[in-house]
């Protein structure tokens, strides 16, 4: 479930399913072509999630934020800022947690600064293009474990979208909160602008949407630089990602930028 939430923009292609005279392969080709013409965009984020547990217990989150994206040669520059609140209701007791984070990609690395429960973390890791909207990476991310078919076209903020229905090849158990996910791709620019997941009863569990989308905008290059705040430990995961064995991450206080 969290993979869907973090990546936001994924789609697998495991079968060709006729729909409105188009196949998944044809839609994939159109999305790739449309996205290849995209130079930059900004948007706001609206994110809601609620998972029912047993009895009156539940977990929920409500997050808002912004995203900036720009193409630089073959690389993608990306910045996402979010703030939100998570609620765990367990046994009639509510635990509320505020959190905020900034994620920046310079095309080679991800830099993340997050604050939660009074803790501050700064992490450096290799870029994952499926997270920042590279359509090829998006299309290949979960190809092997899901079934896909074209749903009925819909609109998001007035823009025409392809809708892809995603269901796991292995039927989810009753305890799995997600049984189907709908992924909305804008036809004009190939962007994944909504991910909507539902439980076995058809009730919305997860809804992540890009709103106020503006394309072809000018974005200052400084927006894609993120220095660690003074005194915050830096966790560098790039060596771990390359290594066969996994050593403990190296952490050290950040120097003044």
KAWORA-V655633 format. One record per pair of residues at least 24 apart in sequence whose C-alpha atoms are under 10 Angstrom apart, sorted by the first residue. I is the first residue (numbers start at 1). J is the second residue. If there is no record, write none. Layout:
BEGIN
i: (I/I)
j: (J/J)
END
This chain:
BEGIN
i: (1/1/1/1/1/3/3/4/4/4/4/4/4/4/4/5/5/5/5/5/5/5/5/6/6/6/7/7/7/7/7/7/7/7/8/8/8/8/8/8/8/8/8/8/8/8/8/8/9/9/9/9/9/9/9/9/9/9/9/9/9/9/9/9/9/9/9/9/10/10/10/10/10/10/10/10/10/10/10/10/10/10/10/10/10/11/11/11/11/11/11/11/11/11/11/11/11/11/11/11/11/11/11/11/11/11/12/12/12/12/12/12/12/12/12/12/12/12/12/12/12/12/13/13/13/13/13/13/13/13/13/13/13/13/13/14/14/14/14/14/14/14/14/14/14/15/15/15/15/15/16/16/16/17/17/17/17/18/18/19/19/19/19/20/20/20/20/22/23/23/24/24/24/24/27/27/27/27/27/27/28/28/28/28/29/29/30/30/30/30/31/31/31/31/31/31/31/31/31/31/31/31/32/32/32/32/32/32/32/33/33/33/33/34/34/34/34/34/34/34/35/35/35/35/35/35/35/35/35/35/36/36/36/36/36/37/37/37/37/37/38/38/38/38/38/38/38/38/38/39/39/39/39/39/39/39/39/39/39/39/40/40/40/40/40/40/40/40/40/40/40/40/40/40/41/41/41/41/41/41/41/41/41/41/41/41/41/41/42/42/42/42/42/42/42/42/42/42/42/42/42/42/42/42/42/42/43/43/43/43/43/43/43/43/43/43/43/43/44/44/44/44/44/44/44/44/44/44/45/45/45/45/45/45/45/45/45/45/45/46/46/46/46/46/46/46/47/47/47/47/47/47/47/47/47/47/48/48/48/48/48/48/48/48/48/49/49/49/49/49/49/49/49/50/50/50/50/50/50/50/50/50/51/51/51/51/51/51/51/51/52/52/52/52/52/53/53/53/53/53/54/54/54/55/55/55/56/56/56/56/57/57/57/57/57/57/57/58/58/58/58/58/58/58/59/59/59/59/59/59/59/59/60/60/60/60/60/60/60/60/61/61/61/61/61/61/61/61/62/62/62/62/63/63/63/63/64/64/64/65/65/65/65/66/66/66/66/67/67/67/67/67/67/68/68/68/68/68/68/68/68/68/69/69/69/69/69/69/69/69/69/70/70/70/70/70/70/70/70/70/71/72/72/73/74/75/75/75/75/75/75/76/76/76/76/76/76/76/76/76/77/77/77/77/77/77/77/77/77/77/77/77/78/78/78/78/78/78/78/78/78/78/78/78/78/79/79/79/79/79/79/79/79/79/79/79/79/80/80/80/80/80/80/81/81/81/82/83/83/102/103/103/103/104/104/104/104/104/104/105/105/105/105/105/105/106/106/106/106/106/107/107/109/110/110/111/111/111/111/111/111/111/111/112/112/112/112/112/113/113/113/113/113/113/119/120/120/120/120/121/121/121/121/121/121/122/122/122/122/122/122/122/122/122/122/122/122/123/123/123/123/123/123/123/123/124/124/124/124/124/124/125/125/125/125/125/125/125/126/126/126/126/126/126/127/133/133/133/134/134/135/135/135/138/142/142/144/144/145/145/146/146/148/148/149/150/150/151/151/151/153/153/153/153/154/154/154/155/155/155/155/156/156/156/156/156/156/156/156/157/157/157/157/157/157/159/159/159/159/159/160/160/160/160/160/161/161/161/161/161/161/161/161/161/161/162/162/162/162/163/163/163/164/165/165/166/172/172/173/174/174/175/175/176/177/177/177/177/177/178/178/178/178/178/179/180/181/181/181/182/183/184/189/226/227/227/227/227/228/228/228/228/228/229/229/229/229/229/230/230/230/230/231/231/232)
j: (176/177/178/197/206/131/142/131/142/181/195/196/197/206/208/47/49/131/195/197/206/207/208/130/131/132/128/129/130/131/132/133/138/141/130/131/132/133/138/183/192/193/194/195/196/207/208/209/129/130/131/132/133/134/135/137/138/139/141/183/184/185/191/192/193/194/195/208/130/131/133/134/135/136/137/138/139/140/141/142/143/166/183/192/195/130/135/136/137/138/139/140/141/142/143/146/147/148/164/165/166/182/183/184/185/192/136/137/138/139/140/141/142/143/144/145/146/147/148/149/164/166/139/140/141/142/143/144/145/146/147/148/149/164/166/140/142/143/144/145/146/147/148/149/169/143/146/147/148/149/148/149/150/148/149/150/151/149/150/149/150/151/152/150/151/152/153/150/149/150/148/149/150/164/150/162/164/185/187/190/135/136/139/190/136/190/187/188/189/190/135/136/139/162/185/186/187/188/189/190/191/192/134/135/136/139/189/190/191/135/188/189/190/135/186/187/188/189/190/191/133/134/135/136/186/187/188/189/190/191/71/134/135/189/190/71/188/189/190/216/69/70/71/188/189/190/191/215/216/69/70/71/72/73/76/189/215/216/217/218/68/69/70/71/72/76/77/78/214/215/216/217/218/219/67/68/69/70/71/78/191/213/214/215/216/217/218/219/66/67/68/69/70/78/79/80/210/211/212/213/214/215/216/217/218/219/67/68/69/80/193/209/210/211/212/213/214/215/68/80/81/82/209/210/211/212/213/214/80/81/82/193/194/208/209/210/211/212/213/82/194/207/208/209/210/211/82/84/194/195/196/206/207/208/209/210/84/86/196/204/205/206/207/208/209/86/196/197/204/205/206/207/208/86/87/88/177/203/204/205/206/207/88/176/177/178/199/204/205/206/89/175/177/199/205/88/89/90/175/177/90/91/175/90/91/92/89/90/91/92/88/89/90/91/92/93/94/87/88/89/90/91/92/94/86/87/88/89/90/94/95/96/85/86/87/88/89/96/205/206/85/86/87/88/96/97/98/206/86/87/98/207/98/99/100/208/100/208/209/100/101/102/210/102/210/211/212/102/103/104/132/210/213/104/132/213/214/215/217/219/223/224/104/105/132/133/215/217/219/223/224/107/215/216/217/218/219/220/221/224/107/106/107/107/107/105/106/107/108/129/134/105/106/107/108/127/129/132/133/134/104/105/106/107/108/109/110/132/221/223/224/225/103/104/105/106/107/110/129/131/132/133/223/224/225/103/104/105/106/110/111/112/132/223/224/225/226/104/105/112/132/223/224/112/113/114/114/114/115/226/224/225/226/132/223/224/225/226/227/129/132/223/224/225/226/221/223/224/225/226/132/224/238/226/238/224/225/226/227/228/234/235/236/226/227/228/234/235/226/227/228/229/232/234/232/229/231/232/233/228/229/232/233/234/235/226/227/228/229/232/233/234/235/236/251/253/254/228/233/234/235/236/237/238/251/228/234/235/236/237/238/235/236/237/238/239/240/241/236/237/238/239/241/242/238/190/191/192/190/191/190/191/192/192/166/168/168/169/169/170/170/171/181/182/182/182/183/182/183/184/184/185/186/187/184/185/186/184/185/186/187/184/185/186/193/194/209/210/211/193/209/210/211/212/213/185/186/187/188/193/184/185/186/187/188/185/186/187/188/189/190/191/192/193/194/186/187/190/192/192/194/195/195/196/197/197/199/200/200/199/200/199/200/200/201/203/204/205/206/202/203/204/205/206/205/204/205/206/207/207/208/209/215/257/254/255/256/257/253/254/255/256/257/253/254/255/256/257/254/255/256/257/255/256/256)
END
